[in-house]
Amino acid sequence: MESVFVLIWVWILAAPVVAFVARRPRPLSPQALTICSIGLLSAVALAAVFNISFVRVEANILTLCAAYLAYCYLAFFPVPEGRKPARYLVRFIASVPIFGGYLLATVGVLGLGLIIADATEPPWRVTPLEGGLVCKVNGWGAAMTDSGYTVSAYRRYGSLLERRVTKVTVNQSAGEPEAECADIAKSLQ
């Protein structure tokens, strides 16, 4: 967990600098890097919309780090000539997530650590279901906030990709009714 935290923390701080330096003339053409950045961000956005992820958490983290670098690269893209207020507005809007990342990696480092701990914690249970589905029960929350668990059913595509078919979130602090993998299996029939 510590190594994942350090990787993400350093990447949030370093990616904008790396992206800015990559904008300088290099052997790779800026057009090729721009097309690759747009392609990567599009693929990650589509995967998020369709609930597709890698089976391994580490692969998801590396993909998100690469997507953040691609976003930073595009944020430093030269804005076309035109009205100065519009150019400044575009640049400001594009830089807000980068400033948010810096804020999270400095002042909010404890929050970043808690988010990473929740995201990288292994599932409490993994249960195979009928029809080639897998059920995962993941805990979330902390002592100072609400806590509970999420029961999710995934369809696996080989050993690399999976797609979340459904999920049920239980907030134990609010006294919500319990949910199990058997409940998910019944709802999918």
BAFI-3210 file (N, C-alpha, C; in Angstrom, 3 decimals, decimal comma, padded with zeros to 6 digits):
// residues 189
n [1|2|3|4|5|6|7|8|9|10|11|12|13|14|15|16|17|18|19|20|21|22|23|24|25|26|27|28|29|30|31|32|33|34|35|36|37|38|39|40|41|42|43|44|45|46|47|48|49|50|51|52|53|54|55|56|57|58|59|60|61|62|63|64|65|66|67|68|69|70|71|72|73|74|75|76|77|78|79|80|81|82|83|84|85|86|87|88|89|90|91|92|93|94|95|96|97|98|99|100|101|102|103|104|105|106|107|108|109|110|111|112|113|114|115|116|117|118|119|120|121|122|123|124|125|126|127|128|129|130|131|132|133|134|135|136|137|138|139|140|141|142|143|144|145|146|147|148|149|150|151|152|153|154|155|156|157|158|159|160|161|162|163|164|165|166|167|168|169|170|171|172|173|174|175|176|177|178|179|180|181|182|183|184|185|186|187|188|189]
n.u [000,827|001,956|003,872|002,241|000,835|002,961|003,765|001,447|001,214|003,660|003,299|001,045|002,165|004,310|003,427|002,202|004,501|006,119|004,467|004,450|007,150|007,279|005,962|007,785|009,864|010,593|011,952|009,618|006,665|004,583|001,944|001,547|001,806|-000,341|-002,543|-002,268|-002,679|-005,340|-006,601|-006,022|-007,295|-009,921|-010,388|-010,174|-012,304|-014,506|-014,283|-014,886|-017,540|-018,801|-018,294|-015,948|-012,963|-009,570|-008,658|-006,700|-005,765|-003,484|-002,964|-005,138|-004,514|-002,080|-003,053|-004,776|-002,869|-001,418|-003,475|-003,905|-001,478|-001,748|-003,942|-002,812|-000,874|-002,490|-003,711|-001,754|-001,756|-001,373|-003,551|-005,786|-005,356|-007,232|-009,908|-008,667|-009,835|-011,368|-009,385|-007,925|-009,885|-010,328|-007,799|-007,737|-009,911|-008,974|-006,815|-007,799|-008,324|-005,649|-004,614|-006,266|-005,268|-002,682|-003,400|-004,626|-002,427|-000,765|-001,856|-004,050|-003,031|-003,478|-006,164|-005,857|-004,321|-006,209|-008,149|-006,681|-006,066|-008,623|-009,228|-007,274|-007,505|-007,813|-010,593|-013,130|-014,398|-014,440|-016,506|-017,393|-020,026|-023,008|-023,095|-020,638|-019,973|-018,453|-018,522|-017,786|-017,016|-016,476|-015,087|-015,625|-014,959|-014,248|-013,179|-013,947|-015,942|-018,920|-019,342|-019,223|-020,082|-019,637|-021,330|-020,617|-021,158|-019,267|-018,426|-016,053|-013,501|-011,438|-008,319|-007,697|-009,485|-012,531|-016,057|-018,280|-021,372|-023,529|-024,192|-024,491|-024,709|-024,060|-024,653|-023,486|-023,359|-025,657|-027,545|-028,573|-030,186|-028,641|-026,627|-025,810|-023,759|-025,433|-027,852|-027,338|-026,950|-029,539|-030,943|-029,961|-030,986]
n.v [-001,186|001,225|001,705|002,054|004,339|006,213|006,172|007,218|009,695|010,983|010,968|012,614|015,043|015,205|014,719|017,010|018,591|016,877|016,648|019,295|019,653|017,767|019,047|020,555|020,759|017,597|014,336|012,827|013,643|016,486|016,220|013,457|012,743|014,197|012,963|010,370|010,972|011,932|009,619|007,795|009,054|008,994|006,221|005,531|007,044|005,840|003,263|003,827|004,688|002,354|000,660|-000,914|-002,471|-003,270|-006,494|-006,602|-004,363|-002,802|-002,451|-000,853|001,454|002,254|002,793|004,956|006,797|007,172|008,280|010,669|011,947|012,221|013,959|016,216|016,806|017,556|019,753|021,655|022,283|024,368|027,087|028,060|031,060|033,976|035,588|037,084|036,889|034,511|032,624|032,710|031,822|029,171|028,074|028,413|026,775|024,286|023,985|023,680|020,947|020,163|021,948|021,133|018,558|019,167|020,445|018,318|016,595|017,945|019,695|018,055|015,491|013,468|012,800|011,864|009,597|008,053|007,631|006,145|003,928|002,804|002,196|000,347|-001,753|-005,214|-007,287|-008,276|-010,693|-013,019|-014,516|-017,087|-016,984|-018,277|-018,583|-017,566|-015,330|-013,212|-012,498|-009,789|-008,553|-005,560|-003,490|-000,144|003,224|004,901|005,318|007,867|008,579|007,641|004,122|001,005|-001,497|-002,774|-004,808|-006,422|-007,601|-009,083|-009,580|-011,514|-011,117|-013,101|-013,188|-010,616|-008,347|-006,978|-006,466|-004,527|-005,685|-005,303|-003,600|-003,348|-001,115|-000,902|000,976|000,703|002,312|003,796|001,946|000,340|-002,399|-005,639|-007,076|-009,718|-011,932|-013,899|-012,562|-010,834|-012,697|-013,767|-011,516|-011,234|-013,282]
n.w [000,000|000,777|-001,232|-003,465|-002,711|-002,592|-005,293|-006,600|-005,308|-005,973|-008,732|-009,122|-008,445|-010,250|-012,912|-014,282|-014,696|-016,221|-018,468|-019,359|-020,047|-022,055|-024,077|-025,373|-028,331|-029,547|-030,502|-031,035|-032,724|-031,973|-032,838|-032,955|-030,243|-029,225|-030,492|-029,432|-026,723|-026,726|-027,653|-025,546|-023,338|-024,303|-024,435|-021,705|-020,680|-022,006|-020,940|-018,285|-018,523|-019,388|-017,275|-017,264|-016,329|-015,343|-014,072|-012,130|-009,593|-009,678|-012,406|-013,106|-011,644|-012,842|-015,406|-014,882|-013,992|-016,369|-017,909|-016,527|-017,022|-019,801|-019,862|-018,620|-020,522|-022,696|-021,530|-021,613|-024,211|-027,036|-027,174|-029,716|-031,649|-030,973|-029,346|-026,466|-023,787|-024,035|-024,589|-022,196|-020,441|-021,338|-020,808|-018,018|-017,168|-018,043|-016,365|-013,800|-012,764|-012,505|-010,609|-008,537|-008,148|-007,216|-004,826|-003,472|-003,246|-001,554|000,719|001,188|001,704|003,590|003,126|000,499|001,033|002,473|000,494|-001,381|000,188|000,561|-002,125|-002,879|-001,173|-000,734|-001,846|000,533|000,178|-002,528|-004,745|-006,924|-009,308|-010,963|-014,557|-015,319|-013,846|-011,325|-007,915|-005,820|-002,612|-001,198|001,296|002,606|003,736|006,900|010,340|011,116|009,378|007,510|007,055|005,297|002,915|-000,432|-002,669|-005,558|-008,887|-011,402|-014,820|-016,284|-018,716|-019,973|-018,255|-017,852|-018,210|-016,785|-016,372|-014,579|-013,717|-012,007|-008,882|-005,324|-002,742|000,661|003,447|006,444|008,674|008,554|009,052|007,009|005,217|005,125|002,477|000,232|-001,798|-002,761|-002,947|-005,043|-007,087|-007,309|-008,195|-010,742|-012,216]
ca.u [000,000|002,810|004,496|001,194|000,606|004,097|003,684|000,372|001,548|004,712|002,764|000,190|003,043|005,257|002,824|002,116|005,848|006,517|003,658|004,918|008,445|007,031|005,460|008,941|010,179|011,282|011,913|008,227|005,941|003,491|000,675|001,444|001,537|-001,694|-003,465|-002,177|-003,305|-006,790|-007,018|-005,977|-008,380|-011,198|-010,511|-010,443|-013,669|-015,444|-014,217|-015,616|-018,971|-019,297|-017,887|-014,911|-011,701|-008,660|-008,875|-005,697|-005,844|-002,264|-003,143|-006,058|-003,783|-001,148|-003,854|-005,216|-001,690|-001,153|-004,552|-003,648|-000,387|-002,314|-004,748|-001,891|-000,265|-003,481|-003,991|-000,717|-001,875|-001,533|-004,924|-005,779|-005,457|-008,614|-010,136|-007,852|-010,605|-011,749|-008,167|-007,613|-010,918|-010,032|-006,591|-008,103|-010,747|-008,125|-005,844|-008,460|-008,006|-004,230|-004,512|-006,904|-004,315|-001,642|-003,998|-004,805|-001,129|-000,035|-002,681|-004,963|-002,311|-004,135|-007,329|-005,347|-003,949|-007,423|-008,768|-005,861|-006,234|-009,917|-009,210|-006,337|-007,774|-008,369|-011,984|-013,349|-014,735|-014,626|-017,305|-017,873|-021,478|-023,389|-023,031|-019,320|-019,826|-017,707|-019,051|-016,777|-017,508|-015,422|-015,414|-015,262|-015,210|-013,245|-013,752|-014,530|-016,995|-019,759|-018,638|-020,092|-019,473|-020,276|-021,396|-020,625|-021,018|-018,427|-018,231|-014,635|-013,100|-010,095|-007,773|-007,227|-010,539|-013,806|-017,083|-019,241|-022,731|-024,415|-023,618|-025,358|-023,912|-024,697|-024,094|-023,747|-023,538|-027,046|-028,417|-029,220|-030,254|-027,464|-026,689|-024,844|-023,587|-026,635|-028,871|-026,946|-027,208|-030,992|-031,415|-029,488|-031,671]
ca.v [000,000|002,404|001,966|002,579|005,712|007,041|006,281|008,143|011,011|011,556|011,168|013,802|016,209|015,239|014,609|018,285|019,023|015,991|017,019|020,592|019,426|016,999|019,949|021,097|019,935|016,326|013,440|012,478|014,831|016,879|015,694|012,053|012,717|014,706|011,903|009,302|011,465|011,937|008,217|007,203|009,640|008,480|004,821|005,509|007,559|004,795|002,186|004,281|004,715|000,981|-000,082|-001,882|-002,215|-004,406|-007,347|-006,214|-002,966|-002,120|-002,057|000,286|002,619|002,691|003,370|006,285|007,669|007,515|009,177|011,985|012,534|012,621|015,153|017,335|017,130|018,293|021,026|022,595|022,420|025,778|027,502|028,812|032,520|034,467|036,548|036,780|036,369|033,115|031,816|032,619|030,996|027,775|027,686|028,317|025,582|023,106|023,869|023,443|019,625|020,085|022,627|020,239|017,492|019,720|020,671|017,005|015,980|018,707|019,930|016,931|014,227|012,460|012,354|011,048|008,300|007,296|007,225|005,074|002,741|002,197|001,688|-000,762|-002,836|-006,386|-007,573|-009,131|-012,013|-013,179|-015,724|-017,336|-017,131|-018,965|-017,786|-016,980|-014,081|-013,244|-011,541|-009,243|-007,735|-004,618|-002,551|001,243|004,111|005,012|005,496|009,199|008,794|006,467|002,956|-000,060|-002,366|-002,837|-006,139|-006,199|-008,761|-008,775|-010,567|-011,468|-011,368|-013,622|-012,879|-009,237|-007,334|-007,338|-005,424|-004,598|-005,880|-004,660|-003,440|-002,924|-000,466|-000,962|001,900|000,089|003,376|004,255|000,826|-000,221|-003,866|-006,352|-007,663|-010,799|-012,368|-014,673|-011,590|-010,363|-013,805|-013,848|-010,355|-011,365|-014,387]
ca.w [000,000|000,847|-002,524|-004,350|-002,280|-003,028|-006,745|-006,970|-004,773|-006,828|-010,081|-009,117|-008,416|-011,370|-014,243|-015,000|-015,099|-017,318|-019,636|-019,850|-020,698|-023,278|-025,114|-026,089|-029,514|-029,279|-031,676|-031,331|-033,172|-031,068|-033,330|-032,553|-028,807|-029,016|-030,912|-028,428|-025,493|-026,936|-027,719|-024,212|-022,536|-024,826|-024,017|-020,266|-020,480|-022,427|-019,945|-017,095|-018,840|-019,504|-016,074|-017,612|-015,639|-015,290|-012,913|-011,128|-009,171|-010,100|-013,810|-013,100|-011,140|-013,889|-016,486|-014,441|-013,999|-017,777|-018,349|-015,923|-017,805|-021,093|-019,627|-018,382|-021,814|-023,479|-020,870|-022,042|-025,662|-027,396|-027,479|-030,970|-031,567|-030,965|-028,275|-025,292|-022,646|-024,287|-024,443|-020,769|-019,822|-021,690|-020,068|-016,608|-016,977|-018,224|-015,274|-012,508|-012,214|-012,143|-009,315|-007,569|-007,853|-006,341|-003,518|-002,861|-002,959|-000,538|001,897|001,390|001,568|004,428|002,365|-000,605|001,596|002,792|-000,772|-001,950|001,042|000,209|-003,502|-003,065|-000,232|-001,424|-001,477|001,694|-000,363|-003,966|-004,879|-008,292|-009,484|-012,195|-015,779|-015,508|-013,100|-010,074|-006,942|-004,907|-001,512|-000,822|002,358|002,383|004,857|007,949|011,670|011,283|008,390|007,323|006,524|004,824|001,919|-001,739|-003,266|-007,003|-009,767|-012,559|-015,885|-016,629|-020,096|-019,807|-016,934|-017,895|-018,088|-016,194|-016,471|-013,472|-014,213|-011,028|-007,546|-004,233|-001,706|001,980|004,422|007,743|009,665|008,465|009,386|005,820|005,258|004,636|001,133|000,030|-003,182|-003,135|-003,343|-006,390|-008,022|-007,512|-008,984|-012,121|-012,909]
c.u [000,868|003,426|003,479|000,907|001,719|004,060|002,631|000,697|002,599|004,148|001,858|001,044|003,887|004,605|002,665|003,467|006,328|005,762|004,120|006,249|008,248|006,479|006,603|009,251|011,057|011,263|010,501|007,487|004,843|002,142|000,481|001,141|000,124|-002,721|-003,455|-002,862|-004,825|-007,320|-007,052|-007,098|-009,750|-011,425|-010,837|-011,862|-014,707|-015,457|-014,982|-017,124|-019,550|-018,842|-016,872|-013,621|-010,800|-008,972|-007,926|-005,765|-004,631|-002,362|-004,097|-005,346|-002,820|-001,890|-004,327|-004,049|-001,353|-002,221|-004,359|-002,504|-000,905|-003,161|-003,845|-001,234|-001,229|-003,811|-002,957|-000,723|-002,050|-002,982|-004,886|-005,924|-006,920|-008,743|-009,354|-008,683|-011,001|-010,537|-007,819|-008,629|-010,666|-008,835|-006,914|-008,903|-009,904|-007,165|-006,480|-008,185|-006,534|-004,003|-005,151|-005,991|-003,202|-002,176|-004,158|-003,474|-000,326|-000,869|-003,544|-004,310|-002,925|-005,366|-006,935|-004,977|-005,151|-008,121|-008,007|-005,999|-007,547|-009,856|-008,329|-006,567|-008,354|-009,805|-012,056|-013,605|-014,829|-015,302|-017,689|-019,388|-021,752|-023,272|-021,694|-019,108|-019,017|-018,289|-017,915|-017,474|-016,344|-015,917|-014,997|-015,555|-014,078|-013,946|-014,454|-015,618|-017,929|-018,904|-019,661|-019,345|-020,282|-020,204|-021,576|-020,487|-020,276|-018,462|-016,793|-014,440|-011,649|-009,611|-007,349|-008,321|-011,776|-014,756|-018,069|-020,643|-023,727|-023,673|-024,694|-024,442|-024,702|-023,949|-024,446|-023,972|-024,975|-028,039|-029,157|-029,227|-029,024|-027,704|-025,574|-024,742|-024,805|-027,745|-028,606|-027,272|-028,691|-031,489|-031,002|-030,195|-032,911]
c.v [001,246|002,733|002,520|004,034|006,629|007,230|007,309|009,557|011,708|011,860|012,395|015,060|016,333|015,273|015,951|018,789|018,192|016,370|018,344|020,439|018,673|017,874|020,559|020,206|018,738|015,478|012,994|013,748|015,186|016,345|014,250|011,938|013,195|013,638|010,754|009,715|011,452|010,506|007,554|007,745|009,151|007,044|004,722|006,011|006,509|003,635|002,574|004,266|003,310|000,078|-001,176|-001,489|-003,436|-005,210|-006,922|-004,711|-002,183|-001,640|-000,875|001,561|003,143|003,329|004,774|007,272|008,104|008,475|010,576|012,692|013,018|013,878|016,373|017,762|017,971|019,655|022,085|022,810|023,898|026,081|028,334|030,315|032,924|035,500|036,141|036,285|034,895|032,195|031,625|031,739|029,511|027,277|027,506|027,044|024,313|022,904|023,562|022,030|019,477|020,772|021,785|019,092|017,965|019,961|019,344|016,395|016,750|018,833|018,709|015,575|013,125|011,904|011,481|009,658|007,444|006,796|006,052|003,794|002,038|001,527|000,457|-001,914|-004,029|-006,648|-008,462|-010,561|-011,934|-014,532|-015,922|-017,547|-017,892|-018,020|-017,094|-015,649|-014,306|-012,165|-011,112|-008,405|-006,886|-003,693|-001,144|002,032|004,097|005,273|006,845|009,516|007,587|005,327|001,901|-000,941|-002,326|-004,273|-005,933|-007,516|-008,313|-009,929|-010,422|-011,817|-011,792|-013,310|-011,414|-008,210|-007,893|-006,154|-005,606|-004,632|-005,173|-004,495|-002,978|-002,347|-000,456|-000,016|001,359|001,144|003,881|003,139|000,238|-001,740|-004,494|-006,879|-008,693|-011,124|-013,163|-013,734|-011,079|-011,443|-013,927|-012,718|-010,451|-012,472|-013,917]
c.w [000,000|-000,504|-003,525|-004,000|-002,774|-004,540|-007,154|-006,507|-005,636|-008,214|-010,153|-009,151|-009,693|-012,746|-014,952|-015,487|-016,284|-018,590|-020,225|-020,585|-022,013|-024,402|-025,912|-027,286|-029,145|-030,540|-032,041|-031,726|-032,172|-031,519|-032,891|-031,061|-028,490|-029,377|-029,907|-027,127|-025,612|-026,985|-026,357|-023,333|-022,996|-024,374|-022,526|-019,974|-020,881|-021,438|-018,683|-017,341|-018,848|-018,360|-016,369|-016,898|-015,781|-014,038|-011,788|-010,845|-009,667|-011,553|-013,923|-012,652|-012,194|-015,064|-016,111|-014,388|-015,428|-018,303|-017,768|-016,654|-019,159|-020,937|-019,426|-019,687|-022,655|-022,851|-021,262|-023,548|-026,011|-027,799|-028,756|-030,735|-031,636|-029,884|-027,033|-024,115|-022,824|-024,116|-022,975|-020,043|-020,098|-020,890|-018,576|-016,343|-017,098|-017,057|-013,922|-011,973|-011,809|-010,795|-008,213|-007,181|-006,944|-004,935|-002,774|-002,448|-001,911|000,733|002,214|001,333|002,434|003,722|001,188|-000,119|001,919|001,534|-001,376|-001,130|000,727|-001,165|-003,670|-002,092|-000,980|-000,982|-000,236|001,246|-001,866|-004,147|-006,336|-008,299|-010,769|-013,381|-015,986|-014,800|-011,830|-009,174|-006,011|-003,851|-001,033|000,284|001,974|003,653|005,861|009,272|011,805|010,271|008,383|006,790|006,142|003,855|000,636|-002,238|-004,764|-007,744|-011,012|-013,554|-016,335|-018,095|-020,067|-018,400|-016,833|-017,592|-017,394|-016,343|-015,328|-014,050|-013,306|-009,716|-006,582|-003,154|-000,407|002,922|005,802|008,826|009,684|008,761|008,203|005,895|004,595|003,212|001,008|-001,451|-003,660|-003,580|-004,756|-007,430|-008,317|-008,394|-010,452|-012,895|-013,597]
res [m|e|s|v|f|v|l|i|w|v|w|i|l|a|a|p|v|v|a|f|v|a|r|r|p|r|p|l|s|p|q|a|l|t|i|c|s|i|g|l|l|s|a|v|a|l|a|a|v|f|n|i|s|f|v|r|v|e|a|n|i|l|t|l|c|a|a|y|l|a|y|c|y|l|a|f|f|p|v|p|e|g|r|k|p|a|r|y|l|v|r|f|i|a|s|v|p|i|f|g|g|y|l|l|a|t|v|g|v|l|g|l|g|l|i|i|a|d|a|t|e|p|p|w|r|v|t|p|l|e|g|g|l|v|c|k|v|n|g|w|g|a|a|m|t|d|s|g|y|t|v|s|a|y|r|r|y|g|s|l|l|e|r|r|v|t|k|v|t|v|n|q|s|a|g|e|p|e|a|e|c|a|d|i|a|k|s|l|q]
***
